[in-house]
């Protein structure tokens, strides 16, 4: 079982964003507002905090997560999905009418 996976629809949206914006990066911090929301940024010029660790890649896009969340999720699979509608974040997909979300389940 892979640690980090994405739905087909999430990958479609990622590919759309890559075509429009070039290199991308996901960041899932443990901030007060969007602690479980994957936020997609353009990679060029985006600072990756030392408090983040690389969880893996989705469609060749690096996915960083807060160290504390990484520890909490160490026995879980992380699934990135997307839904229609604008999320309350600065993530690139919001302008396209989508919102990424993260789900997790215990790995067997």
Beta strands, then each sheet from edge to edge (+ up, - down):
strand 1: 4-6
strand 2: 24-28
strand 3: 39-42
strand 4: 52-58
strand 5: 61-66
strand 6: 76-84
strand 7: 98-106
sheet 1: 1+ 6+ 7-
sheet 2: 3+ 2- 5- 4+
end
